[in-house]
């Protein structure tokens, strides 16, 4: 298996056997299904479940950043580290107010999109990250913060309708800038 991939290619890879990690994987195929899938994903996320979502680079397991117990469950995925998937590019900048000049250039050119930026935790001090629960901050940071803003239409619509960023699970060694 290629451990350098940014996200899992197969949604079933996100569902460890007998883990109870995720209730459903969201993969709409038409407009009606997409609307229904978005509302189902919102319900699951706000109820504290984790869901599998498609991104530009593959599937990710996601939890609502405001739910510490759901984020804890994400942290149990094998070989995974956690990242913040901001609802908008502006929110990503709010998460990392101290982003370096080069990081800001990469973000401006590549977001929204499948690019993850990893920065020192000092860059995130004073940002939106401070509003998250202690357990979520602990799992997401671990001395650095990985952040992205997705252009995937389903995730963009989710972001428009939910009140917090998503925390997603990445392989242990994602390709990050």
N, C-alpha and C positions, 0 to 999 in steps of 0.2 A: 504494500500500500504506500502511496506517495504521501508522506507526512508533511510535505512542504506546501500542500494545497491550502488555500485560505479557508475554504469551507468544505463540508462534506458534499460529495456529488450525489449520494444516494440517501434519500430521506430515511430509509429503514436503518441506516447506520446510526442515526440519532436515537433509536429506540432500543437501548440495551435490554436484553431479555429479562423479564420479570422485575424490571426496575420501577415500573409505575411512573417513569419520568414524564412522559408526554401523553396527553389524552388523544391528540390528533395531529396529523400533518396537513397543512393547508396548501392545496394545489388546485386552484380553480382553472377550468378550461374555457369557460365562456363568461359573458358579462353577468348573467344572472347568477351563475355559480360564484363569480368573483364577489359580487355584493353579499351573497349569503356567507361565503367563506370569510370575508372581512368581519361581518357581524359575529360569526361563530368564534373567530380568533379573538376578537375583543372580549367576548363573554368569557372565554377560557382564560385569557390573560388576567382579566379583572377578578376572576374567581381564584387566582393563584396557581393556575396550571402553566405548564410550559407547552409551547407549540413549535412544530417544525414549519419554517417559512422558506419560500424560494427567494434567493437573492441573485444578483448578476453572476455570481461565481459558483453557485450551488446552493444547497440547503443548509440552514443554520437552525439550531435549537434556540428558542427565544423565551424570555420571561420579562414581565413588566418590572422596571427598575425599582418601583415603589414596594415590591413584594419580596422581602428578605428571604422568606422560606422558599419561594420559587427559584430565586437566584442561588440559594444553597443547593437545591436539587440540580441545577445546571452545573454547578461546580463538581458534581459527582460523576459527570461523564468521563470516561477514560481518556487520558492524554489531552485534556481540554484546558484551555485558559479562557477567561472571559473578556469580552470587549463591549463597549457601549456603542449601540447603533442609534445615533441621534435621529430625531424625527425630521429635522431640517438642517441645512448647512449652518444657519445662524445658531441653532441649538448646539451644534458640534463646536462652534467657536465659543459659545457660553460655557461648555464643559471644559474647554482648555483655553482659558483666557491668556495664559502665558505662552502660547504656541510660538515657537521660534519663527523668524522671518522666512527661512527655507521651508519649514513645515506649513506656514500659511500659503506660500506659493504653490506647494504640492496640493494642498486642500482646495485652493481656488481653482486650479486647473483640473483637478480630478474628481471633486465632489459636486453633486452626488454621483456616486459610482463605487465600484468594487475595490477601492483603495483604503487600506487601514493605515492610520498614522499612530505610531507608538512614541510616547513622549514621557519624560520624567514626571513624577507625581507633583513636583513643585510647580509645574506648568498648569496644573489643574486646581491649585489652591485658590480659593476665592471664587470658584466657578459653581455651576449648577451641581456638580458632583457633591459639594458640601451639603446639599439638601437631601441626599439619599441616606438610607439607613446605614448604620455602622457596619453591619455584616455585609451588605452589598458593596460598600466602599472597599472593605477588606478584600473581598473576592475579586473585584474588578481591578483594583490597583496593583497590589503586590509590588510596590515601589515604582511602578510605571503604569501608564494608562494607554490602552489601545482604543481607538475611536474611529468611527466611519459614519458616513451619511449615504444611505442607499437611494438609488434611482429606480429601484424595482417598483412598478406601479402599485402592487398590493401593499408593500411596506409604506409607500408614500401615503396611501389612503388610510392605512392603519394609524400612521403618525398624525394625520389630520384629525382623527377621531379619539385618540387616547390622550391621557394627561401626563405622560412621562416617556422618557426614552426607553428603548428596549435594551436588555442585556442579552448578548448572544454568546454562544459557546463556539470557540475556535479550536482547531488542533493546537497542540502544544507549541509548535513552531510555525506560526503563520508567516507569510511573506508580508512584511510591513516596512514602511518607510520611516 
